Amino acid sequence: MCGIIGYIGSQKVLPVLIEGLKKLEYRGYDSAGIAVAGRRHVRLCRVKGKISDLEKKLNQESLDGNYGLGHTRWATHGRPSEENAHPHQDCTGSFVVVHNGIIENYLSLKKELINEGHAFQTETDTEVIAHLVEKYFEENLGEAVQRAIQDLKGAFSLAVLSPLDWGKIVIAKMGPPAVVGINEGEYFISSDINPLLSHTRNIVFLEDQEMAVVTKEGFQFFDFEGKAVEKKVEQLSWTPLMIEKRGFKHFMLKEIYEQPQVVRDTISGRFSLESKKLCLDELGLSPQKLKHFSRVVILACGTSYHAGLVGKYFIESLSGIPTDIEYASEYRYRDFILDRNSLVLVISQSGETADTLAALREIKKQKCASLAVTNVPKSSIAREAQGVLLTHAGPEIGVAATKTFSAQLTALALTALYLAQVKGKLKEKDLLTFFQQLQRIPHLMESILGKAKSIQELAQRYHAYSHFLYLGRWVSFPVALEGALKLKEISYIHAEGYPSGEMKHGPIALIDEKMPSMVIIPRDRVYEKMMSNISEIKTRVGCVLAVASEDDREILSNVDEVIPVPSVHPLFTPFLTTLPLQLFAYYIAAIRGVDIDQPRNLAKSVTVE
């Protein structure tokens, strides 16, 4: 949701904080601010708007200090404004707080504090934290923060500094991520690892109900009761180069073009040509345990949910295990029924998605087996699930997920094949054939990307339309959902995805010459049914764009536009049919001149409910 950065060390503090905020801006960008502290003062600069607006204001103001905090906001409580931008202060201006999350009981706390004489300046829930720290402070900032967080209910990661306890930053985590980066003689605090990679790859991940006290001399970790906690320093393999644009105009376009390599990396090392078997020892669940599962439940949100829908087809078709797919945000409130024969598979790009994490925790209470598919090692979901399959996509900066979707599809295909292997549902030669089909996909993706110019030209012809209908059947139905989501996320064009069989149950009423239909129609088991749907649209003077197999000649005379994709095993067509839809959405957004990497009202990682 929001982005937090902190620094204490020998470098000039402002450049470090600004650079960090720029790398966190995808987490929130309706307001931003910085606080720096000296021995006897703390100074703030805040703006409504983006980091570039903050930089302009900083050029006109003099902020000096030895260490500091920065924040970029995605508003939850309180409208986007300079007044509501973080950091926030107490009545005296001596305690500064930045916060990611939601304080659920802030109204009752605020009322109590006002009755005690505290004066509030903002509409945010965060400000109560600053006043609570002021209330409890005696001589030690860490102790004051520890007492303050006992009063808080909700999800939060926060960082606090004060010149009254100079040279110290205190961090606390309960929900959203918080990490500490360690370098020689300097320390970094962040809600994400991306800002730290240009400085250090030595990282400590805070768990829930943990605090850190960081000074220039070192760091200490505690639980919320004040007991010392031993933490392991992790060394990450991600590099700063992985998050640079490398000549692309937008991160989203760069990440679309990275997908062939992402699929290769996710597949790499997971099949033995010698034994003709998949090797997924990293799952943490033994083949013997996996063999006995008779049901799979997939939980996810957003794009990960669409990947999970494809995963349902993968698992049922390849392993024969009945599979359900649910929105994590709804499932956690259901009276769900699971037993020891159920495997719950949670999918989250960041590994921090609040609803998915909360659902996982509910499942764990029932002692059910859980497997996570995520892109971020050491994320909360990766740490809490019994087994983990990492997607190796590297950092994804664009808010609209692209390469992580392909990575998730790859991980789900591997999972389905592995389940088929341990259950004996596929013969050795069939398993090898399917894996070889997966290995072909990166090359086929590259051939689509090589023809991106034609998709750009198509976008030029259709960018002025206000509504789109996306249709697909079988494995192409989730692709329709994802294609529609991408278009509305980044271009702000209204788009809806439907299973084609449902078109006659309502959406057909919308068909006219002003509403194009994007139809996903590879040569598969439902091809003839899809052709029938196309005929129904054309009969009603509708315009049809089709993502179709490049060897399909019949389609050419039945639609207005064709985006050809290479042929692959029908089950794996989503890898290829999704790619041109991502490009179509990207080019339309570019023509319309919107902010592609940071679409309005959206944040990369939804870490609060």
C-alpha positions in Angstrom: 0.0 0.0 0.0 2.4 2.7 1.2 6.1 2.9 1.0 8.5 3.5 3.9 12.2 4.3 3.7 14.7 5.2 6.5 18.4 5.8 6.7 21.0 6.3 9.3 24.7 6.3 8.4 27.5 8.5 7.0 25.9 9.3 3.6 23.9 12.5 3.0 20.5 11.5 4.2 18.2 13.4 1.7 19.6 11.8 -1.6 19.3 8.3 0.0 15.7 8.9 1.1 14.6 10.5 -2.3 16.2 7.6 -4.2 14.5 5.1 -2.0 11.1 6.8 -2.4 11.4 6.8 -6.2 11.9 3.0 -6.0 8.9 2.7 -3.7 6.6 5.0 -5.6 4.7 2.1 -7.2 3.4 1.3 -3.7 1.5 4.6 -3.4 1.7 8.0 -5.1 -1.0 10.3 -3.9 1.3 12.2 -1.5 4.8 12.0 -0.1 7.1 13.3 2.6 10.4 13.3 4.4 11.6 14.0 7.9 15.2 14.5 8.9 16.6 14.8 12.4 19.5 16.7 13.9 20.6 16.6 17.5 18.0 19.2 18.6 15.5 19.4 15.8 13.4 17.5 13.3 12.4 19.0 10.0 9.6 17.9 7.6 8.7 18.4 4.0 5.5 17.0 2.6 3.4 17.4 -0.6 0.3 16.2 -2.2 1.4 14.4 -5.4 4.4 12.4 -6.5 8.1 12.2 -5.5 8.9 14.7 -8.3 6.7 17.2 -6.6 8.5 16.5 -3.3 11.8 17.1 -5.0 10.7 20.5 -6.3 9.6 21.6 -2.9 12.9 20.3 -1.3 14.8 22.5 -3.8 13.1 25.5 -2.2 13.6 24.5 1.4 16.6 23.7 3.6 16.4 20.4 5.4 19.5 19.3 7.3 20.0 16.4 9.5 22.0 13.2 10.2 19.3 10.6 9.6 15.7 10.4 8.5 12.5 8.8 7.3 10.5 9.0 4.0 7.1 7.9 3.0 5.0 7.7 -0.2 1.3 7.3 0.5 -1.7 5.4 -0.9 -4.6 7.0 1.0 -6.8 4.9 3.2 -7.9 7.2 6.1 -8.0 10.9 5.1 -8.1 12.3 1.6 -4.8 12.8 -0.3 -3.5 16.2 0.8 -0.3 17.8 2.1 -1.9 17.9 5.5 -2.5 14.1 5.5 0.8 13.2 4.0 3.3 11.3 6.1 5.5 11.8 8.2 3.2 12.8 11.1 4.1 14.5 14.4 2.8 14.7 17.9 1.6 17.9 19.6 5.2 19.0 20.5 6.7 18.2 17.1 9.3 16.0 18.7 8.1 12.6 17.6 7.8 11.7 13.9 6.0 8.6 12.5 5.6 7.0 9.1 3.2 4.1 8.8 1.9 1.5 6.4 -1.4 -0.2 7.3 -4.7 0.6 9.1 -5.2 1.3 12.8 -8.7 -0.1 13.2 -9.3 1.5 16.7 -7.9 4.9 15.8 -11.2 6.7 16.4 -11.5 5.5 20.0 -7.8 6.2 20.6 -8.1 9.7 19.1 -11.1 10.5 21.4 -9.1 9.4 24.4 -6.1 11.4 23.5 -8.1 14.5 22.8 -9.7 14.2 26.2 -6.2 14.0 27.6 -5.3 17.3 25.9 -3.7 16.2 22.6 -4.4 18.3 19.6 -4.8 16.6 16.2 -3.9 18.2 12.8 -4.9 15.5 10.3 -7.7 13.1 9.3 -5.4 10.1 9.3 -5.3 7.1 11.6 -1.5 7.3 11.7 -1.4 10.5 13.7 -2.6 8.7 16.8 0.6 6.7 16.9 2.7 9.9 17.2 0.6 11.1 20.1 0.7 7.7 21.8 4.5 7.7 21.6 4.6 11.3 23.0 2.3 10.1 25.8 4.5 7.2 26.8 7.9 8.7 26.3 10.1 9.1 29.3 13.8 8.8 28.2 13.8 5.8 25.8 12.2 5.9 22.3 12.1 2.2 21.9 10.3 1.7 25.2 7.8 4.4 24.3 7.0 2.8 20.9 6.7 -0.6 22.6 4.1 0.8 25.0 2.3 2.6 22.2 1.8 -0.4 20.0 0.2 -2.3 22.8 -2.8 0.1 22.3 -3.0 -0.5 18.6 -5.4 -2.8 16.8 -5.1 -3.5 13.1 -2.3 -4.0 10.6 0.8 -1.8 10.6 4.5 -1.4 9.9 5.8 1.8 11.3 9.0 3.7 11.9 9.6 6.4 14.5 12.3 8.9 15.3 12.8 11.7 17.8 15.6 14.2 18.5 14.8 13.6 22.2 16.4 10.2 21.8 18.8 11.2 19.1 20.4 8.9 16.6 17.8 6.2 16.8 15.0 4.8 14.5 12.5 2.4 15.9 10.5 0.0 13.7 7.6 -2.2 14.5 5.7 -4.8 12.4 2.3 -6.3 12.6 1.1 -7.2 9.1 2.6 -5.2 6.3 6.3 -5.9 5.5 9.3 -4.3 7.1 12.9 -5.0 6.4 16.3 -3.7 7.6 19.2 -3.4 5.2 22.7 -3.7 6.7 25.9 -2.2 5.2 29.2 -1.3 6.8 28.5 1.7 9.1 25.0 2.3 7.8 21.5 0.9 8.0 18.4 1.2 5.9 14.7 0.7 6.8 12.1 -0.1 4.1 8.8 -1.7 3.4 10.3 -3.4 0.4 13.7 -4.7 -0.7 13.9 -2.7 -4.0 15.2 0.5 -2.5 18.0 -1.3 -0.7 19.5 -3.2 -3.6 21.7 -0.4 -4.8 23.2 -0.2 -1.2 23.2 -3.7 0.2 21.9 -7.2 -0.3 22.2 -8.0 3.4 18.6 -8.0 4.7 16.8 -8.8 7.9 13.1 -9.5 7.6 10.9 -8.6 10.6 8.2 -11.0 11.5 4.8 -10.0 13.0 5.0 -8.7 16.6 8.7 -7.8 16.2 10.5 -4.5 16.6 13.9 -3.2 15.7 16.0 -0.4 17.2 18.6 0.9 14.7 21.4 3.3 15.4 24.6 4.2 13.5 26.4 1.7 15.8 24.2 -1.3 15.1 20.8 -2.8 15.7 18.7 -4.8 18.1 15.5 -6.8 17.6 12.8 -7.4 20.2 9.3 -8.8 20.3 6.4 -6.7 21.4 6.9 -7.7 25.0 10.5 -6.3 24.9 12.3 -9.6 24.9 15.4 -9.8 22.7 15.1 -11.7 19.4 17.9 -13.3 17.4 17.5 -12.6 13.7 19.3 -14.1 10.7 20.8 -11.8 8.1 19.7 -13.0 4.6 21.8 -12.3 1.5 19.6 -11.7 -1.6 20.4 -12.7 -5.1 18.5 -9.8 -6.7 20.7 -7.0 -8.2 20.1 -3.3 -8.8 20.2 -3.9 -12.5 17.1 -6.0 -12.3 15.0 -3.0 -11.5 16.3 -0.6 -14.1 14.3 0.2 -17.3 17.2 -0.8 -19.6 16.0 1.5 -22.4 12.3 0.8 -22.3 10.0 3.7 -21.9 8.0 2.1 -19.1 8.7 -0.7 -16.5 5.6 -2.4 -17.7 6.9 -2.7 -21.3 10.3 -3.9 -20.0 8.5 -6.5 -17.8 6.3 -7.7 -20.7 9.5 -8.3 -22.7 11.2 -10.2 -19.8 8.5 -12.9 -19.8 10.3 -15.4 -22.0 13.3 -15.3 -19.7 11.1 -15.5 -16.6 9.5 -18.7 -17.9 12.9 -20.1 -18.6 14.2 -19.2 -15.1 11.1 -20.7 -13.4 11.5 -23.9 -15.3 15.2 -24.1 -14.9 16.6 -27.0 -12.9 13.3 -28.5 -12.2 13.3 -31.5 -14.5 15.9 -34.2 -14.7 16.5 -35.6 -18.2 18.4 -38.5 -16.6 15.5 -39.7 -14.4 12.8 -38.2 -16.7 11.2 -36.7 -13.5 10.3 -33.3 -12.1 12.4 -32.3 -9.1 10.4 -30.0 -6.8 12.1 -30.8 -3.5 11.8 -27.2 -2.5 8.1 -27.6 -2.0 8.7 -28.8 1.6 5.9 -31.4 1.1 7.1 -34.9 0.5 5.8 -36.9 -2.6 4.2 -39.4 -0.1 2.2 -36.6 1.5 1.2 -35.0 -1.9 0.1 -38.4 -3.2 -2.7 -38.6 -0.7 -4.4 -35.2 -1.4 -7.8 -35.7 -3.0 -8.7 -32.0 -3.3 -6.9 -28.7 -4.1 -8.2 -25.3 -3.1 -6.5 -22.3 -4.7 -6.7 -18.9 -3.0 -5.6 -15.6 -4.6 -6.6 -12.0 -5.5 -6.5 -10.0 -8.7 -4.2 -11.2 -11.5 -3.0 -14.0 -9.2 -6.6 -15.2 -9.1 -6.7 -15.3 -12.9 -3.5 -17.4 -12.8 -5.2 -19.6 -10.3 -8.1 -20.1 -12.6 -5.7 -21.4 -15.3 -4.0 -23.5 -12.6 -7.3 -25.2 -11.8 -7.5 -26.4 -15.4 -3.8 -27.5 -15.3 -4.3 -29.5 -12.1 -7.6 -31.1 -13.0 -6.5 -32.0 -16.5 -3.0 -33.3 -15.7 -3.4 -34.8 -12.2 -7.1 -35.6 -12.0 -7.5 -33.9 -8.6 -10.7 -31.9 -8.1 -9.7 -28.2 -7.7 -11.6 -25.2 -6.4 -10.5 -21.6 -6.9 -11.7 -18.8 -4.5 -11.1 -15.1 -4.0 -9.0 -15.0 -0.8 -10.8 -11.9 0.3 -14.1 -13.8 0.4 -12.8 -17.2 1.5 -11.4 -15.9 4.8 -14.9 -15.0 5.9 -16.6 -18.2 4.7 -17.5 -21.2 6.8 -15.1 -23.1 4.6 -14.8 -26.9 4.9 -11.4 -28.5 4.6 -10.0 -31.8 5.8 -6.6 -33.5 6.0 -6.9 -34.6 2.4 -7.1 -31.0 1.1 -4.1 -29.1 -0.2 -4.5 -25.3 -0.1 -2.5 -23.4 -2.7 -2.1 -19.7 -2.1 -0.8 -17.4 -4.9 0.6 -13.9 -4.3 3.2 -12.0 -6.3 4.5 -10.0 -3.3 3.9 -12.7 -0.7 2.4 -9.9 1.4 -1.2 -9.6 0.0 -3.2 -9.0 3.1 -6.4 -11.0 2.2 -4.3 -14.0 1.0 -2.1 -13.9 4.1 -5.2 -13.7 6.4 -6.8 -16.6 4.6 -3.6 -18.7 4.9 -3.6 -18.0 8.6 -7.2 -19.2 9.0 -6.3 -22.4 7.1 -3.3 -23.0 9.3 -5.6 -23.0 12.3 -7.4 -26.1 10.8 -4.0 -27.9 10.4 -4.4 -28.1 6.7 -1.4 -28.5 4.3 -0.5 -25.3 2.5 1.6 -24.5 -0.5 2.5 -20.9 -1.7 3.4 -19.7 -5.1 5.2 -16.3 -4.7 7.9 -14.2 -6.3 9.5 -12.9 -3.1 11.6 -15.2 -0.9 11.3 -14.5 2.8 7.9 -12.8 2.3 5.3 -13.4 5.0 3.4 -15.9 2.8 6.6 -17.7 1.9 7.6 -18.0 5.5 4.2 -19.1 6.8 3.1 -21.7 4.2 4.3 -25.3 4.6 5.8 -25.4 1.2 6.9 -22.7 -1.3 7.4 -22.7 -5.1 9.3 -19.5 -6.0 8.7 -18.0 -9.4 12.1 -16.3 -9.9 10.6 -13.4 -11.8 12.8 -10.8 -10.2 11.4 -7.4 -9.1 8.2 -6.2 -10.8 7.9 -2.4 -10.6 4.9 -1.8 -12.9 1.7 -1.9 -10.9 -0.1 -3.9 -13.5 1.2 -7.5 -13.2 2.6 -9.0 -16.4 5.8 -11.1 -16.0 4.6 -12.4 -12.6 1.4 -13.7 -14.2 3.5 -15.8 -16.7 5.8 -16.9 -13.8 2.7 -18.0 -11.8 1.3 -19.9 -14.8 4.7 -21.7 -15.1 4.8 -22.5 -11.4 1.2 -23.8 -11.5 2.0 -26.0 -14.6 5.0 -27.4 -12.8 2.9 -28.1 -9.7 0.2 -29.8 -11.8 2.8 -32.0 -13.5 4.4 -32.8 -10.2 1.1 -33.9 -8.7 0.4 -36.0 -11.8 3.9 -37.5 -11.4 3.5 -38.5 -7.7 0.0 -39.8 -8.3 1.1 -41.8 -11.3 -1.4 -40.1 -13.6 1.1 -39.5 -16.4 3.4 -42.0 -18.1 7.0 -41.1 -18.2 6.9 -40.3 -21.9 3.8 -38.1 -21.5 5.4 -36.2 -18.6 8.4 -35.5 -20.8 6.2 -34.4 -23.7 4.4 -31.9 -21.5 7.6 -30.6 -20.0 9.1 -30.2 -23.5 6.0 -28.2 -24.4 6.7 -25.9 -21.5 10.3 -25.5 -22.7 9.1 -24.3 -26.1 7.0 -21.5 -24.6 9.8 -18.9 -24.1 10.8 -19.2 -27.8 7.1 -18.9 -28.9 6.7 -15.8 -26.7 9.7 -14.2 -28.3 8.1 -14.7 -31.7 5.0 -12.8 -30.5 7.1 -10.0 -29.1 8.9 -9.8 -32.4 5.6 -8.7 -34.0 4.6 -6.2 -31.4 4.5 -3.4 -34.0 1.3 -4.9 -35.5 -0.3 -4.9 -32.1 0.7 -1.2 -31.6 -0.9 -0.4 -35.0 -4.1 -2.3 -33.9 -4.1 -0.2 -30.7 -3.9 2.9 -32.8 -7.2 1.9 -34.5 -9.1 1.0 -31.4 -7.8 3.4 -28.6 -10.8 5.7 -28.9 -13.4 3.1 -27.9 -14.9 3.5 -24.4 -16.0 -0.1 -23.8 -14.6 -3.6 -24.6 -16.0 -7.1 -24.1 -13.4 -9.9 -23.7 -14.6 -13.5 -24.3 -13.1 -16.9 -23.9 -13.9 -20.5 -23.1 -12.1 -23.3 -21.1 -8.5 -22.2 -20.5 -9.1 -19.0 -22.5 -11.8 -17.7 -20.1 -9.2 -16.7 -17.4 -7.2 -15.0 -20.2 -10.3 -13.0 -21.1 -10.6 -11.9 -17.5 -6.9 -10.9 -17.3 -7.0 -9.1 -20.7 -10.0 -7.0 -19.6 -8.3 -6.3 -16.2 -5.1 -5.0 -17.9 -7.1 -2.7 -20.2 -9.1 -1.1 -17.5 -6.2 -1.0 -15.0 -3.8 1.1 -17.2 -6.0 2.8 -19.9 -9.1 3.4 -17.8 -11.3 2.0 -20.6 -14.3 0.0 -19.3 -13.7 -3.7 -20.1 -15.4 -6.8 -19.0 -14.3 -10.4 -19.3 -16.8 -13.2 -19.6 -17.0 -16.9 -20.4 -18.3 -17.0 -23.9 -21.1 -19.3 -23.0 -22.5 -16.7 -20.7 -22.7 -14.0 -23.4 -26.3 -14.9 -24.2 -27.2 -14.6 -20.5 -26.9 -10.8 -20.5 -23.8 -9.3 -22.1 -25.1 -9.8 -25.6 -27.5 -6.9 -24.9 -24.5 -4.6 -25.0 -23.3 -5.6 -28.4 -23.3 -2.9 -31.0 -20.9 -1.1 -33.3 -19.5 1.0 -30.4 -18.4 -2.0 -28.3 -15.7 -4.2 -29.8 -15.3 -7.8 -28.6 -11.8 -9.2 -28.0 -12.2 -13.0 -28.5 -9.6 -15.5 -27.5 -9.9 -18.4 -29.9 -6.9 -20.8 -30.2 -7.4 -24.1 -32.0 -8.7 -26.2 -29.0 -11.6 -28.3 -27.9 -14.0 -25.4 -27.8 -13.0 -23.8 -31.1 -16.4 -24.5 -32.9 -18.3 -23.2 -29.9 -16.3 -20.0 -30.0 -16.9 -19.6 -33.8 -20.6 -19.8 -33.0 -20.2 -17.0 -30.4 -18.4 -14.9 -33.0 -21.3 -15.4 -35.4 -23.7 -14.2 -32.8 -21.7 -11.0 -32.3 -21.4 -10.3 -36.1 -25.1 -10.9 -36.6 -25.6 -7.9 -34.2 -23.2 -5.7 -36.1 -20.5 -6.1 -33.5 -16.8 -5.7 -34.2 -14.6 -8.7 -33.4 -10.9 -8.8 -32.7 -9.5 -12.3 -32.3 -6.4 -13.7 -30.7 -6.2 -16.9 -32.8 -3.7 -19.6 -33.9 -1.5 -18.4 -36.7 -2.3 -21.4 -38.8 -6.0 -20.7 -38.6 -7.3 -19.6 -42.0 -11.0 -20.0 -41.2 -10.9 -17.2 -38.7 -9.8 -14.6 -41.2 -13.1 -14.3 -42.9 -15.2 -14.3 -39.7 -13.6 -11.4 -37.7 -12.5 -7.8 -38.2 -9.0 -8.2 -36.8 -6.7 -11.1 -36.0 -3.7 -11.2 -33.6 -1.9 -14.5 -34.5 -0.1 -16.6 -31.9 1.9 -19.8 -32.5 0.5 -23.2 -31.8 1.2 -25.0 -28.6 -0.5 -27.8 -26.6 -4.1 -26.5 -26.1 -3.7 -26.6 -22.3 -0.7 -24.2 -22.4 -2.2 -21.6 -24.8 -2.7 -19.0 -22.0 1.0 -18.4 -22.0 0.8 -17.1 -25.5 -2.7 -15.6 -25.8 -2.2 -13.4 -22.7 0.9 -11.7 -24.1 -0.7 -9.8 -27.0 -3.5 -8.7 -24.7 -0.9 -7.2 -22.4 0.7 -5.4 -25.3 -2.7 -4.2 -26.6 -3.5 -2.7 -23.2 0.0 -1.1 -22.9 -0.1 0.5 -26.4 -3.7 1.9 -25.9 -2.6 3.4 -22.6 0.5 4.9 -24.2 -1.6 6.5 -27.0 -4.1 7.9 -24.4 -1.2 9.4 -22.5 -1.9 8.0 -19.0 0.6 7.0 -16.3 1.2 3.4 -17.2 3.5 2.3 -14.4 1.5 4.0 -11.7 -2.2 3.9 -12.7 -4.5 6.0 -10.6 -6.0 4.7 -7.3 -3.9 1.4 -7.5 -1.0 0.2 -5.5 1.4 -2.7 -6.4 1.0 -4.7 -3.2 -2.3 -4.6 -1.3 -1.0 -5.1 2.2 -4.1 -3.9 4.1 -7.6 -5.1 3.8 
